[in-house]
Amino acid sequence: MDYEAVIGMEVHVEINSKSKVFCSCPTDFHAPPNTNVCPICLGMPGALPVLNRDMVNKSIAVGLALGCKISRWSKMDRKNYFYPDLAKNYQISQYDLPLCDNGALEIEVDGGSKRIGITRAHMEEDTARNTHALGGGQSGIDFNRSGVPLLEIVTEPDIRSAREAHAYLTALKQILQYLDVSDCNMEEGSLRAEANISLRPKGHAEFGVKTEVKNVASFSGVQKAIEFEIARQEQILRSGGVIIQETRGWDADRGITFSQRKKESAHDYRYFPEPDLPPIVVDDAWEQRIRHQLPELPMARKQRLEAQYGLSGYDAHVITLSRNFADYYEKVVASGADPKKAANWLTVELQALLSEAKAEITACRVAPDALAALLKLIDTGEINGKIAKEVLAEMFTSGQSPDSIVQEKGLNQISDTGAIEDAVKQVIGASPNQVAQYKEGKEKVFGYFVGQVMKATQGKGNPQLVNEILRRELGR
């Protein structure tokens, strides 16, 4: 019997509001433990929560970007469970009436596109952080994270492979960063992804028993965990065993999932409406105000760059992975650069410098108009591509303009025909063996001559003239 995977994703996103969801405590991740706390986020008796409007605004923005219906009337609920990281012994969340529901996200995977349904996106508070690395067998709890605004985004069971799950997470993260609602830093817990995985015989409509995989620190880790879990469940089913509904962790070092606890059902949490908070009423004007503030989203921007600038799908995809990167690209083009050349220099040469420096485009010392000016120097023949790469590296380090670097270091391209002819004749005269090979039809040796002439001109020879004069002289 052949099986197919049925996967649903739950993603928890910390919203980057300056204060917590129900109190005015800061949300600074790097603050010393248990310093950003108050009676409300410590769950003290009699402390009353007040809902953060910024949290609601940003949650509505996410819902609209995912094509969700924004509820005109929703409420907060108490989700009861007893963990050390939950001071009140309940979490304020949303249950049957979430703020956003019934949306979808279009993803690109395996050369095609697929629609992943979004069941809901609901608001809740984050829990405290358990720490088990204090030494001496001791653990600690940091309540700085308790009450940080959290948005949980839940998909329909529409994902069928680990690759699709990875593509979904990538697309979702991209939208969240375009909206500037979260930094999505998985290492700091700003984005946490959990996969619900089950198998069923191909062609069957009924779902199998699912397991949930938690505590995965990267998208590649999620993909590997899903692949392992699919293989584990398939082996159990083929041997006649039974899948247990449970929560499993991911051990990245060993590359395996492991059992943590039996999976709870909704009734185990004994949900009931939060009595200390009024309902959330979103009218048309509120929704439209948020809608008008939405930026151009990644998929739409990618398609526009392809149509407007004639970019390949790959270049448009790379450029629009980051909103800041795409903004930078369009400023370079607006400064007069050829769109395709700008895309090539940005995604290859400048990106390599950024990666080596582990820097973001927002910290780049090469201004968009300066990169456009560098490309203009190539177009006018003042420098060649090889010299331009050296100039760009200097611009990246010093922040100087390309013109000043070229003048200061004497890097102007040699376009004097006589000077290049002299260099060509010297190289041909010193290379009788290579000349003989070229005349025998070994075309590849031509590259040797080009390299030697460029070396003789210290890399400043006009490549087009070098090629023309070499062909002419070798032809004689």
DRENDO-1510 file (C-alpha; in Angstrom, 1 decimal, always signed):
<recs>
REC; n; res; u; v; w
REC; 1; MET; +0.0; +0.0; +0.0 .
REC; 2; ASP; +1.3; +3.5; -0.9 .
REC; 3; TYR; +0.9; +6.3; +1.6 .
REC; 4; GLU; +0.7; +10.0; +1.3 .
REC; 5; ALA; +1.6; +12.6; +3.9 .
REC; 6; VAL; -0.9; +15.1; +5.2 .
REC; 7; ILE; +0.8; +18.0; +6.9 .
REC; 8; GLY; -0.6; +21.1; +8.6 .
REC; 9; MET; +1.6; +23.9; +10.0 .
REC; 10; GLU; +1.2; +26.0; +13.2 .
REC; 11; VAL; +3.5; +29.0; +13.3 .
REC; 12; HIS; +3.8; +31.2; +16.4 .
REC; 13; VAL; +5.0; +34.7; +15.6 .
REC; 14; GLU; +6.1; +37.3; +18.2 .
REC; 15; ILE; +4.7; +40.6; +17.1 .
REC; 16; ASN; +7.2; +43.4; +17.4 .
REC; 17; SER; +5.2; +45.7; +19.6 .
REC; 18; LYS; +7.2; +47.9; +22.0 .
REC; 19; SER; +5.1; +46.7; +24.9 .
REC; 20; LYS; +3.5; +43.4; +25.9 .
REC; 21; VAL; +0.1; +42.4; +24.8 .
REC; 22; PHE; -1.7; +43.1; +28.1 .
REC; 23; CYS; +0.6; +45.4; +30.0 .
REC; 24; SER; +3.1; +48.2; +29.4 .
REC; 25; CYS; +6.3; +46.1; +30.1 .
REC; 26; PRO; +8.9; +46.3; +27.3 .
REC; 27; THR; +9.5; +43.3; +25.0 .
REC; 28; ASP; +13.3; +43.6; +24.8 .
REC; 29; PHE; +14.7; +40.1; +24.2 .
REC; 30; HIS; +18.1; +41.0; +25.5 .
REC; 31; ALA; +17.1; +42.4; +28.9 .
REC; 32; PRO; +18.5; +40.7; +32.0 .
REC; 33; PRO; +16.2; +37.9; +33.2 .
REC; 34; ASN; +13.0; +38.8; +35.1 .
REC; 35; THR; +13.5; +42.6; +34.7 .
REC; 36; ASN; +10.7; +43.4; +32.2 .
REC; 37; VAL; +7.9; +42.2; +34.5 .
REC; 38; CYS; +4.9; +43.5; +36.4 .
REC; 39; PRO; +1.9; +42.1; +38.4 .
REC; 40; ILE; +0.0; +41.6; +35.1 .
REC; 41; CYS; +2.5; +39.4; +33.3 .
REC; 42; LEU; +3.5; +37.7; +36.5 .
REC; 43; GLY; -0.1; +36.6; +37.0 .
REC; 44; MET; -0.6; +38.3; +40.4 .
REC; 45; PRO; -4.1; +38.1; +41.9 .
REC; 46; GLY; -6.3; +41.1; +41.0 .
REC; 47; ALA; -4.1; +42.4; +38.2 .
REC; 48; LEU; -6.2; +43.3; +35.1 .
REC; 49; PRO; -5.1; +43.0; +31.5 .
REC; 50; VAL; -5.5; +45.7; +28.9 .
REC; 51; LEU; -5.3; +44.7; +25.2 .
REC; 52; ASN; -2.5; +46.3; +23.1 .
REC; 53; ARG; -4.0; +48.1; +20.1 .
REC; 54; ASP; -0.7; +47.9; +18.1 .
REC; 55; MET; -1.0; +44.1; +18.5 .
REC; 56; VAL; -4.5; +44.1; +17.0 .
REC; 57; ASN; -3.4; +46.4; +14.1 .
REC; 58; LYS; -0.5; +44.2; +13.1 .
REC; 59; SER; -2.6; +41.0; +13.4 .
REC; 60; ILE; -5.2; +42.5; +11.1 .
REC; 61; ALA; -2.4; +43.4; +8.6 .
REC; 62; VAL; -1.2; +39.8; +8.7 .
REC; 63; GLY; -4.7; +38.5; +8.2 .
REC; 64; LEU; -5.3; +40.8; +5.2 .
REC; 65; ALA; -2.0; +39.9; +3.6 .
REC; 66; LEU; -3.0; +36.2; +3.9 .
REC; 67; GLY; -6.4; +36.9; +2.4 .
REC; 68; CYS; -8.3; +36.2; +5.6 .
REC; 69; LYS; -11.7; +37.4; +6.6 .
REC; 70; ILE; -11.3; +39.9; +9.5 .
REC; 71; SER; -13.9; +39.2; +12.2 .
REC; 72; ARG; -16.2; +42.1; +13.0 .
REC; 73; TRP; -16.6; +40.6; +16.5 .
REC; 74; SER; -14.0; +38.4; +18.2 .
REC; 75; LYS; -13.0; +37.7; +21.8 .
REC; 76; MET; -10.2; +36.5; +24.0 .
REC; 77; ASP; -10.4; +33.2; +25.9 .
REC; 78; ARG; -8.7; +31.4; +28.7 .
REC; 79; LYS; -6.8; +28.3; +27.8 .
REC; 80; ASN; -6.2; +26.4; +31.0 .
REC; 81; TYR; -3.1; +24.3; +31.5 .
REC; 82; PHE; -0.5; +23.9; +34.2 .
REC; 83; TYR; +3.2; +24.4; +33.2 .
REC; 84; PRO; +5.9; +26.2; +35.2 .
REC; 85; ASP; +6.3; +28.8; +32.4 .
REC; 86; LEU; +2.6; +29.9; +32.8 .
REC; 87; ALA; +2.2; +32.1; +35.9 .
REC; 88; LYS; -1.6; +32.3; +35.9 .
REC; 89; ASN; -2.0; +28.6; +35.1 .
REC; 90; TYR; -3.9; +29.8; +32.0 .
REC; 91; GLN; -3.0; +31.5; +28.8 .
REC; 92; ILE; -5.1; +34.3; +27.3 .
REC; 93; SER; -5.7; +33.2; +23.7 .
REC; 94; GLN; -8.5; +33.0; +21.2 .
REC; 95; TYR; -10.6; +29.8; +20.7 .
REC; 96; ASP; -13.8; +29.7; +18.7 .
REC; 97; LEU; -13.9; +33.3; +17.4 .
REC; 98; PRO; -10.4; +34.2; +16.2 .
REC; 99; LEU; -9.6; +37.7; +14.7 .
REC; 100; CYS; -8.7; +36.3; +11.3 .
REC; 101; ASP; -9.8; +33.1; +9.5 .
REC; 102; ASN; -10.4; +31.5; +6.1 .
REC; 103; GLY; -7.4; +32.8; +4.1 .
REC; 104; ALA; -4.7; +31.3; +1.8 .
REC; 105; LEU; -1.1; +31.6; +0.9 .
REC; 106; GLU; +0.2; +30.9; -2.6 .
REC; 107; ILE; +3.6; +29.2; -2.6 .
REC; 108; GLU; +6.1; +28.3; -5.3 .
REC; 109; VAL; +7.5; +24.8; -5.1 .
REC; 110; ASP; +9.0; +22.3; -7.6 .
REC; 111; GLY; +8.6; +24.7; -10.5 .
REC; 112; GLY; +4.9; +25.3; -9.9 .
REC; 113; SER; +2.6; +27.0; -7.5 .
REC; 114; LYS; +0.2; +25.7; -4.8 .
REC; 115; ARG; -2.5; +27.3; -2.6 .
REC; 116; ILE; -2.2; +26.5; +1.1 .
REC; 117; GLY; -5.3; +27.3; +3.0 .
REC; 118; ILE; -5.1; +29.3; +6.2 .
REC; 119; THR; -7.6; +28.1; +8.8 .
REC; 120; ARG; -7.1; +31.0; +11.3 .
REC; 121; ALA; -4.7; +33.6; +12.7 .
REC; 122; HIS; -5.4; +34.3; +16.3 .
REC; 123; MET; -3.9; +36.5; +19.0 .
REC; 124; GLU; -2.5; +35.3; +22.3 .
REC; 125; GLU; +0.2; +35.9; +24.9 .
REC; 126; ASP; +3.5; +34.2; +24.9 .
REC; 127; THR; +4.7; +32.2; +27.9 .
REC; 128; ALA; +7.8; +32.6; +30.1 .
REC; 129; ARG; +11.1; +30.9; +29.1 .
REC; 130; ASN; +12.3; +27.8; +30.9 .
REC; 131; THR; +16.1; +27.6; +31.1 .
REC; 132; HIS; +17.8; +24.3; +31.9 .
REC; 133; ALA; +21.5; +25.3; +31.4 .
REC; 134; LEU; +22.2; +26.9; +34.8 .
REC; 135; GLY; +24.4; +24.1; +35.9 .
REC; 136; GLY; +24.2; +21.9; +39.0 .
REC; 137; GLY; +21.0; +20.3; +37.8 .
REC; 138; GLN; +19.2; +23.6; +38.3 .
REC; 139; SER; +16.5; +25.2; +36.0 .
REC; 140; GLY; +15.2; +28.7; +35.9 .
REC; 141; ILE; +12.3; +30.6; +34.5 .
REC; 142; ASP; +12.6; +34.0; +32.8 .
REC; 143; PHE; +9.3; +35.9; +32.8 .
REC; 144; ASN; +10.5; +38.6; +30.4 .
REC; 145; ARG; +8.8; +36.7; +27.6 .
REC; 146; SER; +5.6; +36.2; +29.5 .
REC; 147; GLY; +2.9; +38.3; +27.9 .
REC; 148; VAL; +4.9; +39.1; +24.7 .
REC; 149; PRO; +2.3; +39.6; +21.8 .
REC; 150; LEU; +2.0; +36.3; +19.9 .
REC; 151; LEU; +0.1; +35.5; +16.7 .
REC; 152; GLU; -0.6; +31.9; +15.9 .
REC; 153; ILE; -1.1; +31.1; +12.2 .
REC; 154; VAL; -2.7; +27.7; +11.5 .
REC; 155; THR; -2.9; +26.1; +8.0 .
REC; 156; GLU; -5.4; +23.7; +6.5 .
REC; 157; PRO; -3.9; +20.1; +6.1 .
REC; 158; ASP; -3.0; +21.0; +2.5 .
REC; 159; ILE; +0.8; +20.4; +2.6 .
REC; 160; ARG; +1.9; +17.1; +1.2 .
REC; 161; SER; +5.7; +17.0; +1.5 .
REC; 162; ALA; +8.6; +18.4; +3.5 .
REC; 163; ARG; +9.6; +20.6; +0.5 .
REC; 164; GLU; +6.1; +22.2; +0.5 .
REC; 165; ALA; +6.3; +22.8; +4.2 .
REC; 166; HIS; +9.7; +24.6; +3.7 .
REC; 167; ALA; +8.3; +26.6; +0.8 .
REC; 168; TYR; +5.3; +27.6; +2.9 .
REC; 169; LEU; +7.4; +28.7; +5.9 .
REC; 170; THR; +9.7; +30.7; +3.6 .
REC; 171; ALA; +6.8; +32.5; +1.9 .
REC; 172; LEU; +5.1; +33.2; +5.2 .
REC; 173; LYS; +8.3; +34.6; +6.8 .
REC; 174; GLN; +8.8; +36.8; +3.7 .
REC; 175; ILE; +5.3; +38.3; +4.1 .
REC; 176; LEU; +5.8; +38.9; +7.8 .
REC; 177; GLN; +9.0; +40.7; +7.2 .
REC; 178; TYR; +7.5; +42.8; +4.3 .
REC; 179; LEU; +4.8; +43.9; +6.8 .
REC; 180; ASP; +7.5; +44.7; +9.4 .
REC; 181; VAL; +5.4; +42.9; +12.1 .
REC; 182; SER; +8.2; +40.6; +13.4 .
REC; 183; ASP; +11.9; +40.1; +12.9 .
REC; 184; CYS; +11.2; +36.3; +12.6 .
REC; 185; ASN; +14.4; +35.5; +14.4 .
REC; 186; MET; +14.1; +31.7; +15.1 .
REC; 187; GLU; +17.2; +31.7; +17.3 .
REC; 188; GLU; +15.5; +34.2; +19.7 .
REC; 189; GLY; +12.1; +32.5; +19.4 .
REC; 190; SER; +10.4; +35.2; +17.4 .
REC; 191; LEU; +9.1; +32.6; +15.0 .
REC; 192; ARG; +8.4; +29.0; +16.0 .
REC; 193; ALA; +7.1; +26.4; +13.6 .
REC; 194; GLU; +5.3; +23.2; +14.5 .
REC; 195; ALA; +4.3; +20.5; +12.0 .
REC; 196; ASN; +1.3; +18.2; +12.4 .
REC; 197; ILE; +2.0; +15.1; +10.3 .
REC; 198; SER; -0.1; +12.1; +9.5 .
REC; 199; LEU; -0.1; +9.4; +6.7 .
REC; 200; ARG; -3.0; +7.9; +4.9 .
REC; 201; PRO; -3.3; +5.4; +2.0 .
REC; 202; LYS; -3.2; +7.2; -1.3 .
REC; 203; GLY; -6.7; +7.8; -2.6 .
REC; 204; HIS; -8.3; +7.7; +0.9 .
REC; 205; ALA; -10.1; +10.8; +2.2 .
REC; 206; GLU; -9.9; +9.9; +5.9 .
REC; 207; PHE; -7.0; +11.4; +7.8 .
REC; 208; GLY; -4.6; +9.2; +9.8 .
REC; 209; VAL; -3.5; +9.8; +13.4 .
REC; 210; LYS; -1.2; +12.8; +13.6 .
REC; 211; THR; +1.9; +13.7; +15.6 .
REC; 212; GLU; +3.1; +17.2; +16.3 .
REC; 213; VAL; +6.8; +18.0; +16.0 .
REC; 214; LYS; +7.9; +21.0; +18.2 .
REC; 215; ASN; +11.0; +22.8; +19.2 .
REC; 216; VAL; +12.7; +23.0; +15.7 .
REC; 217; ALA; +15.2; +25.9; +15.4 .
REC; 218; SER; +15.3; +26.3; +11.6 .
REC; 219; PHE; +13.3; +25.9; +8.4 .
REC; 220; SER; +15.8; +23.3; +7.2 .
REC; 221; GLY; +15.3; +21.5; +10.6 .
REC; 222; VAL; +11.6; +21.5; +10.1 .
REC; 223; GLN; +12.0; +19.9; +6.6 .
REC; 224; LYS; +14.4; +17.2; +8.0 .
REC; 225; ALA; +12.0; +16.5; +11.0 .
REC; 226; ILE; +9.1; +16.1; +8.6 .
REC; 227; GLU; +11.1; +13.8; +6.4 .
REC; 228; PHE; +12.1; +11.7; +9.3 .
REC; 229; GLU; +8.6; +11.6; +10.8 .
REC; 230; ILE; +7.1; +10.5; +7.5 .
REC; 231; ALA; +9.6; +7.7; +7.2 .
REC; 232; ARG; +9.0; +6.6; +10.8 .
REC; 233; GLN; +5.2; +6.5; +10.5 .
REC; 234; GLU; +5.4; +4.7; +7.2 .
REC; 235; GLN; +7.6; +2.0; +8.8 .
REC; 236; ILE; +5.2; +1.6; +11.7 .
REC; 237; LEU; +2.2; +1.3; +9.4 .
REC; 238; ARG; +3.8; -1.2; +7.0 .
REC; 239; SER; +4.8; -3.4; +9.9 .
REC; 240; GLY; +1.2; -3.4; +11.2 .
REC; 241; GLY; +1.7; -1.0; +14.1 .
REC; 242; VAL; -0.4; +1.9; +15.3 .
REC; 243; ILE; +0.5; +5.6; +15.3 .
REC; 244; ILE; +0.0; +7.3; +18.7 .
REC; 245; GLN; -1.2; +10.9; +18.8 .
REC; 246; GLU; +1.6; +12.7; +20.6 .
REC; 247; THR; +3.9; +15.6; +20.7 .
REC; 248; ARG; +7.4; +14.9; +19.6 .
REC; 249; GLY; +10.6; +16.9; +19.8 .
REC; 250; TRP; +13.4; +17.2; +17.2 .
REC; 251; ASP; +17.0; +16.1; +18.0 .
REC; 252; ALA; +19.1; +17.9; +15.4 .
REC; 253; ASP; +22.3; +16.2; +16.4 .
REC; 254; ARG; +20.9; +12.7; +15.9 .
REC; 255; GLY; +18.5; +13.6; +13.2 .
REC; 256; ILE; +15.5; +12.0; +14.9 .
REC; 257; THR; +12.2; +12.9; +16.5 .
REC; 258; PHE; +11.4; +11.7; +20.0 .
REC; 259; SER; +8.3; +11.4; +22.1 .
REC; 260; GLN; +7.6; +14.2; +24.6 .
REC; 261; ARG; +4.0; +13.8; +25.8 .
REC; 262; LYS; +0.6; +12.6; +24.8 .
REC; 263; LYS; -1.1; +15.2; +22.6 .
REC; 264; GLU; -3.8; +17.2; +24.3 .
REC; 265; SER; -7.2; +17.8; +22.7 .
REC; 266; ALA; -9.1; +21.1; +22.8 .
REC; 267; HIS; -11.4; +20.0; +25.6 .
REC; 268; ASP; -8.4; +19.3; +27.8 .
REC; 269; TYR; -7.7; +23.0; +27.9 .
REC; 270; ARG; -11.2; +23.9; +29.3 .
REC; 271; TYR; -11.5; +27.1; +27.2 .
REC; 272; PHE; -13.9; +29.8; +28.4 .
REC; 273; PRO; -14.3; +33.5; +27.5 .
REC; 274; GLU; -11.8; +35.8; +29.2 .
REC; 275; PRO; -14.0; +37.7; +31.7 .
REC; 276; ASP; -11.5; +40.6; +32.2 .
REC; 277; LEU; -11.4; +41.7; +28.5 .
REC; 278; PRO; -14.1; +43.2; +26.3 .
REC; 279; PRO; -14.8; +41.8; +22.9 .
REC; 280; ILE; -12.8; +43.1; +19.9 .
REC; 281; VAL; -15.0; +45.0; +17.4 .
REC; 282; VAL; -13.4; +45.8; +14.1 .
REC; 283; ASP; -15.5; +48.0; +11.8 .
REC; 284; ASP; -15.1; +48.6; +8.1 .
REC; 285; ALA; -13.2; +51.8; +8.7 .
REC; 286; TRP; -10.6; +50.2; +10.9 .
REC; 287; GLU; -10.0; +47.3; +8.4 .
REC; 288; GLN; -9.8; +49.7; +5.4 .
REC; 289; ARG; -7.3; +51.9; +7.3 .
REC; 290; ILE; -5.0; +48.9; +7.8 .
REC; 291; ARG; -5.5; +47.7; +4.2 .
REC; 292; HIS; -4.4; +51.0; +2.8 .
REC; 293; GLN; -1.2; +50.8; +4.8 .
REC; 294; LEU; -0.2; +47.4; +3.4 .
REC; 295; PRO; +3.0; +47.4; +1.3 .
REC; 296; GLU; +3.2; +45.7; -2.1 .
REC; 297; LEU; +3.5; +42.0; -1.1 .
REC; 298; PRO; +6.4; +39.7; -2.3 .
REC; 299; MET; +4.5; +37.7; -5.0 .
REC; 300; ALA; +3.0; +40.8; -6.5 .
REC; 301; ARG; +6.3; +42.6; -6.5 .
REC; 302; LYS; +8.1; +39.7; -8.1 .
REC; 303; GLN; +5.6; +39.6; -10.9 .
REC; 304; ARG; +5.8; +43.4; -11.4 .
REC; 305; LEU; +9.6; +43.3; -11.5 .
REC; 306; GLU; +9.5; +40.6; -14.2 .
REC; 307; ALA; +7.0; +42.6; -16.3 .
REC; 308; GLN; +8.4; +46.1; -15.7 .
REC; 309; TYR; +12.1; +45.5; -15.9 .
REC; 310; GLY; +12.3; +42.3; -18.0 .
REC; 311; LEU; +13.9; +40.3; -15.2 .
REC; 312; SER; +14.1; +36.5; -15.2 .
REC; 313; GLY; +11.9; +34.7; -12.6 .
REC; 314; TYR; +15.0; +33.7; -10.7 .
REC; 315; ASP; +16.5; +37.3; -10.5 .
REC; 316; ALA; +13.1; +38.7; -9.5 .
REC; 317; HIS; +12.7; +36.0; -6.8 .
REC; 318; VAL; +16.2; +36.7; -5.3 .
REC; 319; ILE; +15.6; +40.5; -5.3 .
REC; 320; THR; +12.2; +40.3; -3.7 .
REC; 321; LEU; +13.2; +37.8; -0.9 .
REC; 322; SER; +13.8; +41.0; +1.2 .
REC; 323; ARG; +11.7; +44.1; +1.1 .
REC; 324; ASN; +14.8; +46.2; +1.8 .
REC; 325; PHE; +16.8; +44.5; -0.9 .
REC; 326; ALA; +14.0; +45.1; -3.5 .
REC; 327; ASP; +13.7; +48.7; -2.4 .
REC; 328; TYR; +17.5; +49.1; -2.9 .
REC; 329; TYR; +17.3; +47.6; -6.4 .
REC; 330; GLU; +14.5; +49.9; -7.5 .
REC; 331; LYS; +16.5; +52.9; -6.3 .
REC; 332; VAL; +19.5; +51.8; -8.3 .
REC; 333; VAL; +17.3; +51.5; -11.4 .
REC; 334; ALA; +15.7; +54.9; -10.6 .
REC; 335; SER; +19.2; +56.4; -10.6 .
REC; 336; GLY; +19.6; +55.5; -14.2 .
REC; 337; ALA; +21.1; +51.9; -14.2 .
REC; 338; ASP; +20.1; +49.3; -16.8 .
REC; 339; PRO; +17.6; +47.0; -14.9 .
REC; 340; LYS; +19.2; +43.7; -16.0 .
REC; 341; LYS; +22.7; +44.9; -15.3 .
REC; 342; ALA; +21.7; +46.3; -11.9 .
REC; 343; ALA; +20.0; +43.0; -11.0 .
REC; 344; ASN; +23.2; +41.0; -11.9 .
REC; 345; TRP; +25.6; +43.3; -10.0 .
REC; 346; LEU; +23.2; +43.4; -7.0 .
REC; 347; THR; +22.5; +39.7; -6.7 .
REC; 348; VAL; +26.0; +38.5; -7.5 .
REC; 349; GLU; +28.8; +41.0; -6.8 .
REC; 350; LEU; +27.2; +43.1; -4.0 .
REC; 351; GLN; +25.5; +40.1; -2.4 .
REC; 352; ALA; +28.8; +38.3; -2.2 .
REC; 353; LEU; +30.3; +41.3; -0.3 .
REC; 354; LEU; +27.3; +41.5; +2.0 .
REC; 355; SER; +27.5; +37.7; +2.7 .
REC; 356; GLU; +31.2; +37.9; +3.4 .
REC; 357; ALA; +30.7; +40.8; +5.8 .
REC; 358; LYS; +27.5; +39.2; +7.3 .
REC; 359; ALA; +25.8; +42.5; +6.7 .
REC; 360; GLU; +22.3; +43.4; +5.7 .
REC; 361; ILE; +21.6; +45.7; +2.7 .
REC; 362; THR; +20.4; +48.4; +5.1 .
REC; 363; ALA; +23.9; +48.7; +6.5 .
REC; 364; CYS; +25.6; +48.8; +3.1 .
REC; 365; ARG; +27.9; +51.8; +2.5 .
REC; 366; VAL; +27.3; +51.6; -1.2 .
REC; 367; ALA; +24.4; +54.0; -1.9 .
REC; 368; PRO; +22.0; +53.0; -4.7 .
REC; 369; ASP; +23.0; +56.0; -6.8 .
REC; 370; ALA; +26.7; +55.2; -6.3 .
REC; 371; LEU; +26.1; +51.7; -7.7 .
REC; 372; ALA; +24.3; +53.2; -10.6 .
REC; 373; ALA; +27.2; +55.5; -11.2 .
REC; 374; LEU; +29.6; +52.6; -11.2 .
REC; 375; LEU; +27.6; +50.8; -13.8 .
REC; 376; LYS; +27.6; +54.0; -15.9 .
REC; 377; LEU; +31.4; +54.0; -15.8 .
REC; 378; ILE; +31.3; +50.5; -17.4 .
REC; 379; ASP; +28.8; +51.6; -20.0 .
REC; 380; THR; +30.8; +54.6; -21.1 .
REC; 381; GLY; +34.0; +52.5; -21.3 .
REC; 382; GLU; +35.9; +54.4; -18.6 .
REC; 383; ILE; +36.5; +51.1; -16.7 .
REC; 384; ASN; +36.0; +47.5; -17.5 .
REC; 385; GLY; +34.1; +44.8; -15.6 .
REC; 386; LYS; +37.2; +43.5; -13.8 .
REC; 387; ILE; +38.2; +46.9; -12.6 .
REC; 388; ALA; +34.6; +47.6; -11.6 .
REC; 389; LYS; +34.7; +44.7; -9.2 .
REC; 390; GLU; +37.8; +46.1; -7.5 .
REC; 391; VAL; +36.1; +49.5; -7.3 .
REC; 392; LEU; +32.9; +48.1; -5.8 .
REC; 393; ALA; +34.9; +46.3; -3.1 .
REC; 394; GLU; +36.6; +49.6; -2.2 .
REC; 395; MET; +33.2; +51.4; -2.3 .
REC; 396; PHE; +31.8; +48.7; +0.1 .
REC; 397; THR; +34.7; +49.3; +2.5 .
REC; 398; SER; +35.1; +53.1; +2.4 .
REC; 399; GLY; +31.8; +54.4; +1.1 .
REC; 400; GLN; +33.6; +56.6; -1.5 .
REC; 401; SER; +32.1; +57.4; -4.9 .
REC; 402; PRO; +33.3; +55.3; -7.8 .
REC; 403; ASP; +34.6; +58.3; -9.7 .
REC; 404; SER; +36.9; +59.3; -6.8 .
REC; 405; ILE; +38.2; +55.8; -6.4 .
REC; 406; VAL; +38.9; +55.5; -10.2 .
REC; 407; GLN; +40.7; +58.8; -10.3 .
REC; 408; GLU; +42.6; +58.3; -7.0 .
REC; 409; LYS; +44.0; +54.9; -8.1 .
REC; 410; GLY; +44.4; +55.6; -11.8 .
REC; 411; LEU; +42.1; +52.8; -12.8 .
REC; 412; ASN; +40.7; +54.4; -16.0 .
REC; 413; GLN; +40.3; +51.8; -18.8 .
REC; 414; ILE; +42.9; +51.9; -21.6 .
REC; 415; SER; +41.1; +52.5; -24.9 .
REC; 416; ASP; +44.1; +53.8; -26.8 .
REC; 417; THR; +44.4; +51.6; -29.9 .
REC; 418; GLY; +48.1; +52.1; -30.2 .
REC; 419; ALA; +48.9; +51.1; -26.6 .
REC; 420; ILE; +46.8; +47.9; -26.9 .
REC; 421; GLU; +48.4; +47.0; -30.2 .
REC; 422; ASP; +51.8; +47.3; -28.6 .
REC; 423; ALA; +50.7; +45.0; -25.7 .
REC; 424; VAL; +49.2; +42.5; -28.2 .
REC; 425; LYS; +52.3; +42.3; -30.4 .
REC; 426; GLN; +54.5; +41.8; -27.3 .
REC; 427; VAL; +52.3; +38.9; -26.1 .
REC; 428; ILE; +52.2; +37.3; -29.5 .
REC; 429; GLY; +55.9; +37.6; -30.0 .
REC; 430; ALA; +56.6; +35.9; -26.7 .
REC; 431; SER; +54.2; +33.0; -27.3 .
REC; 432; PRO; +55.2; +31.1; -30.4 .
REC; 433; ASN; +53.9; +27.8; -29.1 .
REC; 434; GLN; +50.5; +29.2; -28.4 .
REC; 435; VAL; +50.4; +31.0; -31.7 .
REC; 436; ALA; +51.0; +27.7; -33.5 .
REC; 437; GLN; +48.2; +26.0; -31.5 .
REC; 438; TYR; +45.8; +28.8; -32.4 .
REC; 439; LYS; +46.6; +28.5; -36.1 .
REC; 440; GLU; +46.0; +24.7; -35.8 .
REC; 441; GLY; +42.4; +25.5; -34.8 .
REC; 442; LYS; +42.7; +25.3; -31.0 .
REC; 443; GLU; +40.3; +28.1; -30.2 .
REC; 444; LYS; +40.5; +27.7; -26.5 .
REC; 445; VAL; +44.1; +29.1; -26.5 .
REC; 446; PHE; +42.6; +32.5; -27.5 .
REC; 447; GLY; +41.7; +32.9; -23.8 .
REC; 448; TYR; +45.4; +32.7; -23.0 .
REC; 449; PHE; +46.2; +35.6; -25.2 .
REC; 450; VAL; +43.4; +37.7; -23.7 .
REC; 451; GLY; +44.6; +37.0; -20.2 .
REC; 452; GLN; +48.2; +37.9; -21.1 .
REC; 453; VAL; +47.2; +41.2; -22.7 .
REC; 454; MET; +45.0; +42.1; -19.8 .
REC; 455; LYS; +47.9; +41.3; -17.5 .
REC; 456; ALA; +50.2; +43.5; -19.6 .
REC; 457; THR; +47.8; +46.4; -19.3 .
REC; 458; GLN; +47.3; +45.8; -15.5 .
REC; 459; GLY; +43.7; +44.8; -16.1 .
REC; 460; LYS; +42.8; +48.1; -17.6 .
REC; 461; GLY; +42.6; +47.2; -21.3 .
REC; 462; ASN; +39.3; +47.7; -23.0 .
REC; 463; PRO; +38.1; +44.1; -23.4 .
REC; 464; GLN; +36.4; +44.8; -26.7 .
REC; 465; LEU; +39.4; +46.4; -28.3 .
REC; 466; VAL; +41.7; +43.7; -26.9 .
REC; 467; ASN; +39.6; +41.0; -28.5 .
REC; 468; GLU; +39.4; +42.8; -31.8 .
REC; 469; ILE; +43.1; +43.6; -32.1 .
REC; 470; LEU; +44.1; +40.1; -31.0 .
REC; 471; ARG; +41.9; +38.5; -33.7 .
REC; 472; ARG; +43.3; +40.8; -36.3 .
REC; 473; GLU; +47.0; +40.2; -35.4 .
REC; 474; LEU; +46.6; +36.4; -34.9 .
REC; 475; GLY; +44.8; +36.2; -38.2 .
REC; 476; ARG; +47.9; +37.6; -39.9 .
</recs>
